[in-house]
């Protein structure tokens, strides 16, 4: 009968770095208690880690210092096992699109409902709940363990404005938008904006103009003009009744925003 160590070595040799505890039990013909004990020993040696209950990753020597696989190398497989639609979003998605001004301290994943964050060694995964997740435009990127779903550059821009608190505030959002602006397709931006609340489009257009990306915002301006019924605050959750208005974007300008050069 092979040992637990031989089990993970065989998986890794086949290019598989993820498994469920039930798979190991079935392969080795051992009890739940024996499986947990064997995995505990392997974990103490840094050979496996568990980002979620019952789900394990095999940690190659080059990632032992992390105490886990990098998040992008196990999130697709974990989400598939859990049956959860997902995409990489916000600052993590911005990195895939070439914006490296601020490296996020956690890997940001968007799903349909709130979920507790993952802590696996030095790897941190934060989940953000998003309505209409199936409508959000995404694309695939390659990773060392397969592919991963990432919001398109336009959808990333929309989400950054919608979840500014998860992105370090409006100053940082504006900075990242400045880095993404050249890649934004104006029509695709409108399509992405239509999957989100109208105030997100209003704020996004204003911030794009603020970072000298007016061309990227032109089609969005027509969408806002034709569809926005109410004035919205630039910074939600703060006083705005006495703030000056921006008529083009139907906004109360209740915050000063300064992008980093």
N, C-alpha and C positions, 0 to 999 in steps of 0.2 A: 504494500500500500504506500503510495507517495506521501511525503510529508507536506505540511502547509507551505514550507519554504519551496519545495519542488513545485507545488501547485502554482504559486505566483511566478516562479521562474519560467514555467511552461507557458503561462499566459503572456508574459512579457516577450518571450521568444516568438510568439504568434502576433506580436504587435498590439496586444490588448492590455491596457493599463487600468481597467476598471472591472470590478466584479461585485456581486452581492454576496453576503454571507451565506445565503441559501445555496448559491452555486458551489461554494467551497465545501459546504457540508455534504451536498449530493455527490460531488466529485470524490471526496475523501471517505465518505461513509461514516461520518463522525457525528456526535451529539451536538446540540447547540452549545452546551457548556464547554465541550472540548474545542469547538470552533472559536468561541470567544477567547479562550485561554491561549490558543495558538496565535490568534490575531493580536492579542495583547503583547505577546513576546515579540512578534514581528514589528509591531508599532514601536516598542521600546528600542529596537535596533534601527528605527527610522526607515524601515523597508516598506511599510504601508501606512496609510492615514485614512481617516474616515470623515469626509466632509458632511455626511448626512447619515442618519441612523440606518444601519444595515447596508450601506453603500461604501465601498472601499476603493482607494486608488493605490496603485503600485508606484512607489517613489524611486525613480532611478537615482544613481549616485549624484548626478549633476544637480538634483533638486533637494538633496538631503538638508541643505542649509535652510531651505524654506519650510521643511517639515511637511510638505504636501506637493502635489502637482500644481503648477500655475492654474489659475481659475479657468482660463480659456481652454485648457486641456481636459477639463472634466465637466464643465457646466452643460455642454450639449448632451452628453451621455446621462447626466443626472436628471436633466429636465425630461429627457425621453423616458427614463424609468419612472418618473413621477407622473408622466402624462400631462405636463404643463407647457402650454405655448409660451415662448419667451423670445426676447431679443436683447442683445447687448446694447445699452443706451447711454445717453448723457456723456459725461467726460470720457468714459471708457470707449464709447463709440467714436467720439471725436478723435481719439488717438488713432483708431483704425483709419480715419480719414486724413491723417497727417497733422492734426493739431496737437502739438506736444508742449504747449506753453506751460501747462500745469499737469504733472502726472498725478492722477487720482490715487488716494491712499487705499481705496477699495475698488474692487471690480463691480461695476454697476450693471445690474440685470433687471430688465423690465418684464413683469408678469401681470396676470389679470387680477390677482388678489394679494393682499399683504402676506408676507412670509418673513419669518425671523432670519436675521443675517447668518451667514456661515463664517465660522472661524475655524481654519484648518492650518495649524502651524502658524506661519507668518502670513498666510493668505487670508484675505478678508473679501467676502462677497456681500454686497448690499442689494436688497430687492426693492424695487419701486413699483407700486401698483398703478396700472394704467387701464382706463376704460377703452373699449374698442381696439384691443391689442391686435386682433386679427386684421384690422384695416390698415395698420401702420406699415408703410413701405419698408422692406428690409432687403438686404443682400447678403451673400455668403462670402466669408473670408476663410482662407486656409489656415490651419494650425498644425503643429507637429503631430496631432492625434486625430486629424480629420478636418471638418469644417465647422464654422460657428455662424449663427445668424446675428447680423448687426443692422441697426437702423441705417437707412440711407443718409447721405449727408444732409438732405433736406429735412427728413424726419428727425434727425439728430438736432438740427437747429430749432425745430419746433419744440421738442422736448426740453431742451436746455432752458428755453424761456418759460415753459410751463412748470418746470421743477427747479426754479432758480436756487432754491435753498439747498437742493442736493448737488448743485453745481458751484457752490462757493459764493453765491450772490450775483447781483446784476453786473458788477464790475468785471468779474471773471467771465460771466456769460458773454458780455460784449467783447472781451478779449478773444475768446475762442471763436465767436462768430466772425471776427475780423480775419482769423486764420482760415476759416472754412469758406468764406464768401466767394472766392474765385471758382470754387467747385459747384456752387449752387446753381441749379437750373430753375429759372423763375417759374415756369409752368409746373414743374414737379413740386416746387415749394408750395404752390397753391393747393395742389392735390394733397400734400402732406398736412397742410394747415386745416383742411376740411375734415380730418380725422380727430381734431382737437377742439376745445372750446374757442369761441371767437376771440375772447381777450388775448389768447396766446398769439394769434395772428397780428392783433393790433400792437402788442408789445414787440413782437419780432420785427415787424416792419420798421418801427421807430428805431430799434437798436441797430438794424442793418444800415439805416441812413446815418446813424451816429458814427458808425465805423467806416463811412465812405463807401458803402456797398449799395448805393441807390439803385443801380441797374438790377441787382438781384431782387430788389423789393418792389419793382414797378408793377408786376402782375399781382402781387400781394395787395398793393394799394387799391387796385381796381376791385379786388375781392372784398376788401374791408369797406370800401365806399359803398358797394352794392349790398352788403349783408350786415354790417355792424349797426345795431339799433341803439346801443347804449354806449356812453362813455365808460371806459374802464380805467382803473388805476395802473400806472406803470409798475408800481411795486405793491402787490396785493397785501392785505392785512395791515396796512398802515393808513393813517388819516390822509384824506385826499380831497375833501369837499371844497377846501379853499385853495387848492393847487391850481396853477395855470393849465390851460387846455392846449392840446395839439389837435387841431381840427382835422388834419390830413389822416391821422391815425386814430382819431376819436379816443384820446387818452387824457387823463389827468397826469400831469408830469409832477408826481409827488416824491421824486427821488432824483438826486444827481448821479449820473453814471459816467464813469471814466474808465475807458479801456486802457490796458497797458500797451505801450508802444512795442 
